[in-house]
Every structure is written in C-alpha cells, then in structure tokens.
Amino acid sequence: MRLGVVLESEFETRVSIVPNSIPKLVKMGFEVVVEDGAGNKSGYPNSEYESKGALILDSNQVLGSDIVTSIGVPEFSKMKSGSMLACVADPFRDLEKTKQIIESGITLLSLEVIPRRLSKGQSMDVNSSQDNLSGYCAALKAAFSMPKLMPMMTTAAGTIRPAKFVIQGAAVAGLQAIATAKRLGAVVYAVDVRLAAKTDCESLGGRFIDVPGWVDAETSSGHANSLFDNPELMEAFDVALEKVLSDADALVTTARIFGRNAPKLFFSDERNDNLHKIMKEGSVVVDMNLDTGGNTNHSDLTNDVIKDGVTFFGTPVLCRTVPNTASMLYSNNVTNFVSVLVDDGVLKINQDEQVLTGDEGGIGAGYGGILISSEGKIHPNHSRLQNLIYGDEEE
C-alpha cells in the first residue's frame, strides 16, 4: 500500500501528513511518499520526512499512490481509477468538481463529513481540530486590531474598562474564541440559534444573549438548522443582538452551516447592511466565513474594509496562520482515520464502518459519512448529493 502526501496549492500553508505520523503509517503497512517541498510552508522540511522513513518524489508519482491525502482537492485527473482520495472536498459547494471525481472512479473520502456524534470519530474530526485553532486566532486578530486594551486595569492614572466582545456561533470555533477573549480579560457575550450553546458558553465565562421565547434550532446531529419561519422570534433575536452589539468593541463571527452558505449575523437584511452603523466607531469585525459567503456583508477577502470607523476583516481558514500546529493536528486526524481503511495490510472500504457510511451520528437526513463515492457511484446514504448532481436520474 502506498500513501501519497501532496504539495498543497499556493494559498494553503498546511500539509496533510507531518513527519511524526510516518512511523504510525508505516506500522499499518503503508509506504509513505511525500511530494517534494510539501511541508516547507508549515515548517516540516524534506529531511524530516526522510528521517522518519518517507520517500520524497515528484507530483505525478505521489498522485499515483493507492491513497492520496491532502487538505484541498489535488490535481485528481492524475490519480488512477480505483485509488482513494482523503481530503476536505466540500462536495456540496462545488458540484461539478465533485461529479468529475466521482465519475473518474476515485473513491472520494471527504474528511469534513464526519459523523460528529460518533465517539470513535472524534479523533478523526478535522473540523474540530482546525476550527479550534481558527477560533483562537480570530480572538487574537480582534484583540490586536482594536484601538484599546483588553483587560480591566486599575492604575494611578485611572481605571481602564475591559473590552467588550461579541461572538456569533458557539460551536468549536466560537467556544475557543470565547475562551481566548475571556482569558485576555474581555467581557464576552455570545449568541447562537442553538439553545444548548448557552451552557457551553457560560461554562467558559461568557454571557449568552437570551431571546425570550426562542425555539431551539439544533438538529439531532448537533448542527444548526437554517430554516426559520417565525417573524416575531426572528425580530426578537435581532433586537437582542443589536442591543449588545451597539456597545461592543469587537465582533467575531464563526457560524457555519454544513453544505450551505454561512448564515448572516442578523435575520434582517437591513441590519446586515447597516452593521457599521449599529457598531460604534473604532470597533472591529472578524468574519471567519468569507470563504462560504460570509456572516457579514462588508468584509472582503483581499482587503480590510473600514466603514464609518468600523474595521471589517475577512479572514477565513485562520488556522493557516499557525500551519505547524494546524498540520500536526490535521495529520493526527488523518492517521487515525486511515486506520479504518486497512484490513490485514490491504486498503478496503468496510460498508459496516459508521465513520464511513454515517448510518448513525451523521449530519442529518440525506447525508452519509466520510465516504462520498466509490466505483463511480455516490454512496446511497448521500441521497441529497445524489439529487443535487444527478436529480432523479439513475447513476
């Protein structure tokens, strides 16, 4: 069995496998081949891979492996039919590319489609490991960008009031942002459409923004539902959030919905358009989700935007700013995941493996697990993807 580690695109600083994972993979029976320079941007030179037993080869040789690991989708046209690709494929957002991979005969393993409720899957969860770092970096980004200090201080020259942070979304990234801002001395408020997030937020010292009469929007998989049909509750949500934001020094937005565009901060389009008027001059906004449409309307991927004295930072995939640590955690996730594919020294798809199929703990109806397709066919549990790509046609 040969496992190939590719060099990522120019915008990606991470690498999917780090040198310390090589011995574990070799013990499973893999020959590990690494594309020349794959780990350079994350601080893992070729020499470290070689010292752990990996071979350094060119791109074509690596892509010809039995299983290829990456972060983004590599140049899959150079992969052989029947081989496996384990990456963050985001299959629901680029349907044409997903269709091409499926029809090439590659077994597509999309690591972010992890059944998060499975305890076995936690050590394989690339979403959690990377979002945790991104949430930390987002809080630091906001802290360093504000024109004021974070903690309360009492000095002979006077008392400094603590900064006020608002965190949208209290899943993995949001909770880490809450914890980090709190440790830095800020007063931290958080908002989430899932009522279960209140307990998590308060356990970290945050203050949850309560909306009277709010109905929980959490699905059985632990994800947020994007569908709301009660105008009165939506208005109450917006009013409660607007009140807190009007005096905030920093806003960090972290909310995402799997397979869809990121939810906007407010339900009201008018409030979203006028966020810069709601927040006070000198405040900052860090939008973590501009790669999926953004939680705010004014952030930009290429430039910082200042409107009425409010600075908007569009900074998706912030874990890329700490690529050494991010790669190490991602590599651990991938190494743990690959172990479910090995049976007596042979790569094999076990249709009874729930991490692969999502029979339990999956995202929701119409979604499966990490296994998106094999032998040119979408896995039956991914009926939503099947319908999006092929409609009512037979595969």
Order of alpha helices (4+ residues) and beta strands (2+ residues): beta-alpha-beta-alpha-beta-alpha-beta-beta-alpha-beta-alpha-beta-beta-beta-alpha-beta-alpha-beta-alpha-beta-alpha-alpha-beta-beta-beta-alpha-beta-beta-alpha-beta-beta-alpha
